Amino acid sequence: MPEYNEQYREPTLAVYTGSVSTGCGAADSGVGPFYCTRDQTIYLDLSFYDTLISRYGAKQGDFVMSYVIAHEAGHHVQTLLGVTDQLNTLRQQISTGSISQTEFNTYSVRYELQADYLAGVVARFIKDKGYLEQGDLSEALSAAAAVGDDSIQKKYQGYADPDTFNHGTSQQRQTWFMKGYEAGDLSQWDTFEGSI
């Protein structure tokens, strides 16, 4: 397993309704949950749970939001380890024409799947502490499937366009969550190598 010599600093969790001012600018509930690198804060609009259930079709349950928060905390870990900076460098190359938006999207998908892997590691930690309840994994997998790019696009435009994916398919998101859960550590977290 790779060694990471970073001191972990916990992110802040900001729960809001409607709109919020962040280190990354203003945001509203339409943005969905997100992690702001500038203030190292996870922002969570309380209405997102209802959106996941009623609009996207996730199962009801407390672990749905645990998955969402753990995914965003995964972005915090990626920031601490420099992965986010690498992705941002690639994002800047779009404007110079070094890479296309479609090429960048493939990196974005790998980045998001890595956060799903880390969410799985969190779920494993919760299980090992004895707090995982029956049905929790099913709830997390349901949420991961509900927010897959293919699922969302089919629901709203009637078809999926893989070139525009930026988070991964429902199957990919579930697969990487379970890889993290099964490993319970960072040993298999490199989504940037090999097939996804």
C-alpha positions as CSV (number, residue, x, y, z in Angstrom):
1,M,0.0,0.0,0.0
2,P,1.4,3.5,-0.8
3,E,2.5,5.7,2.1
4,Y,1.1,9.2,2.3
5,N,2.9,11.5,4.7
6,E,0.2,14.1,5.0
7,Q,-1.3,15.2,8.2
8,Y,-5.0,14.9,7.9
9,R,-7.0,18.1,8.6
10,E,-10.7,17.7,8.9
11,P,-12.9,19.7,6.6
12,T,-15.7,21.9,7.9
13,L,-19.3,20.9,7.1
14,A,-21.7,23.8,6.4
15,V,-25.4,22.9,6.2
16,Y,-27.6,25.5,4.5
17,T,-31.0,26.0,2.9
18,G,-31.6,28.1,-0.2
19,S,-28.2,29.8,-0.8
20,V,-24.9,30.3,0.8
21,S,-21.7,32.4,0.4
22,T,-18.6,30.3,0.2
23,G,-14.8,30.7,-0.3
24,C,-15.6,29.6,-3.9
25,G,-18.4,32.1,-4.4
26,A,-22.1,32.1,-4.0
27,A,-24.1,28.9,-4.4
28,D,-27.7,27.8,-4.2
29,S,-29.5,24.6,-3.8
30,G,-29.4,23.9,-7.5
31,V,-25.7,23.3,-7.3
32,G,-26.1,20.2,-5.1
33,P,-23.6,19.2,-2.4
34,F,-20.0,20.3,-3.1
35,Y,-16.6,20.8,-1.6
36,C,-14.9,24.2,-1.7
37,T,-11.1,23.9,-1.8
38,R,-10.5,27.5,-0.8
39,D,-12.2,27.2,2.6
40,Q,-11.9,23.4,2.9
41,T,-15.6,23.1,3.5
42,I,-18.3,20.7,2.4
43,Y,-21.5,22.5,1.6
44,L,-24.7,20.6,2.0
45,D,-28.2,22.0,1.2
46,L,-30.7,20.2,3.3
47,S,-33.1,19.9,0.3
48,F,-30.7,17.6,-1.5
49,Y,-31.9,14.5,0.4
50,D,-35.4,15.1,-1.0
51,T,-34.0,15.7,-4.5
52,L,-32.1,12.4,-4.3
53,I,-35.2,10.5,-3.3
54,S,-38.0,12.2,-5.3
55,R,-36.2,13.4,-8.4
56,Y,-33.3,10.9,-8.8
57,G,-35.0,7.8,-7.3
58,A,-32.5,6.9,-4.5
59,K,-33.8,4.7,-1.7
60,Q,-34.8,6.5,1.5
61,G,-32.5,6.1,4.5
62,D,-30.0,7.8,6.7
63,F,-27.0,6.4,4.9
64,V,-27.9,8.1,1.6
65,M,-26.6,11.4,3.0
66,S,-23.6,9.6,4.6
67,Y,-22.6,8.5,1.2
68,V,-22.9,12.1,-0.2
69,I,-20.9,13.6,2.7
70,A,-18.2,10.9,2.4
71,H,-17.9,11.5,-1.3
72,E,-17.4,15.3,-0.7
73,A,-14.9,14.5,2.1
74,G,-13.2,12.4,-0.5
75,H,-12.6,15.6,-2.5
76,H,-11.1,17.0,0.6
77,V,-8.6,14.1,0.8
78,Q,-7.9,14.6,-2.9
79,T,-7.1,18.2,-2.2
80,L,-4.8,17.5,0.7
81,L,-2.9,14.9,-1.5
82,G,-2.6,17.2,-4.5
83,V,-4.9,15.4,-6.8
84,T,-7.3,18.3,-7.1
85,D,-4.4,20.6,-8.1
86,Q,-3.5,18.2,-10.9
87,L,-7.1,18.2,-12.2
88,N,-7.2,22.0,-12.1
89,T,-4.0,22.1,-14.1
90,L,-5.7,19.9,-16.7
91,R,-8.8,22.1,-16.6
92,Q,-6.6,25.2,-17.5
93,Q,-5.3,23.3,-20.6
94,I,-8.8,23.4,-22.1
95,S,-8.5,27.2,-22.8
96,T,-5.1,26.7,-24.4
97,G,-6.4,24.0,-26.6
98,S,-3.9,21.4,-25.2
99,I,-6.8,19.2,-24.4
100,S,-10.5,19.2,-25.4
101,Q,-13.5,19.4,-23.1
102,T,-14.2,15.8,-23.9
103,E,-10.7,14.7,-22.9
104,F,-10.9,16.7,-19.7
105,N,-14.3,15.0,-18.9
106,T,-12.5,11.7,-18.9
107,Y,-10.2,13.0,-16.1
108,S,-13.1,14.5,-14.3
109,V,-14.9,11.1,-14.3
110,R,-11.8,9.4,-12.8
111,Y,-11.5,12.2,-10.2
112,E,-15.1,11.7,-9.2
113,L,-14.8,7.9,-9.1
114,Q,-11.8,8.3,-6.8
115,A,-14.0,10.3,-4.4
116,D,-16.6,7.4,-4.6
117,Y,-13.8,5.0,-3.7
118,L,-12.9,7.1,-0.7
119,A,-16.6,7.2,0.3
120,G,-16.4,3.4,0.3
121,V,-13.4,3.5,2.6
122,V,-15.4,5.6,5.0
123,A,-18.3,3.1,4.9
124,R,-15.8,0.3,5.7
125,F,-14.4,2.4,8.6
126,I,-18.0,2.8,9.9
127,K,-18.6,-0.9,9.5
128,D,-15.4,-1.8,11.4
129,K,-16.5,0.5,14.2
130,G,-19.7,-1.4,14.4
131,Y,-22.0,1.4,13.3
132,L,-23.0,0.2,9.9
133,E,-26.7,-1.0,9.9
134,Q,-28.4,-3.5,7.8
135,G,-29.5,-1.7,4.6
136,D,-26.9,1.0,4.8
137,L,-24.7,-0.3,1.9
138,S,-27.8,-0.7,-0.2
139,E,-28.8,2.9,0.5
140,A,-25.3,4.1,-0.5
141,L,-25.3,2.1,-3.7
142,S,-28.8,3.4,-4.5
143,A,-27.6,7.0,-4.1
144,A,-24.5,6.3,-6.2
145,A,-26.6,4.8,-9.0
146,A,-29.1,7.7,-8.8
147,V,-26.5,10.3,-9.5
148,G,-24.7,8.5,-12.3
149,D,-24.3,10.6,-15.4
150,D,-26.1,8.1,-17.5
151,S,-29.1,7.8,-15.2
152,I,-29.5,11.6,-14.9
153,Q,-29.1,12.2,-18.6
154,K,-31.6,9.5,-19.6
155,K,-34.1,10.9,-17.1
156,Y,-33.8,14.5,-18.3
157,Q,-32.9,14.2,-22.0
158,G,-33.9,10.7,-22.9
159,Y,-30.4,9.5,-23.8
160,A,-26.9,9.3,-22.4
161,D,-24.0,11.1,-24.0
162,P,-20.7,9.6,-22.6
163,D,-18.6,12.4,-24.0
164,T,-20.3,14.8,-21.6
165,F,-20.1,12.6,-18.5
166,N,-18.1,14.2,-15.6
167,H,-19.0,11.9,-12.7
168,G,-19.2,8.5,-14.2
169,T,-22.0,6.0,-14.9
170,S,-24.2,4.6,-12.2
171,Q,-22.4,1.2,-12.5
172,Q,-19.0,2.9,-12.3
173,R,-20.0,4.9,-9.2
174,Q,-21.3,1.8,-7.5
175,T,-18.2,-0.3,-8.5
176,W,-15.7,2.2,-7.2
177,F,-17.6,2.7,-4.0
178,M,-17.6,-1.0,-3.4
179,K,-13.8,-1.2,-4.2
180,G,-13.2,1.3,-1.5
181,Y,-15.4,-0.5,0.9
182,E,-13.8,-3.9,0.2
183,A,-10.2,-2.5,0.5
184,G,-10.8,-0.2,3.5
185,D,-7.7,1.7,2.6
186,L,-6.0,3.7,-0.2
187,S,-4.4,0.6,-1.8
188,Q,-6.6,0.5,-4.9
189,W,-7.7,4.2,-5.1
190,D,-5.8,5.1,-8.3
191,T,-8.6,5.6,-10.8
192,F,-6.2,7.4,-13.1
193,E,-4.4,4.2,-14.1
194,G,-6.1,1.4,-16.2
195,S,-9.7,1.0,-17.1
196,I,-12.5,2.3,-15.1
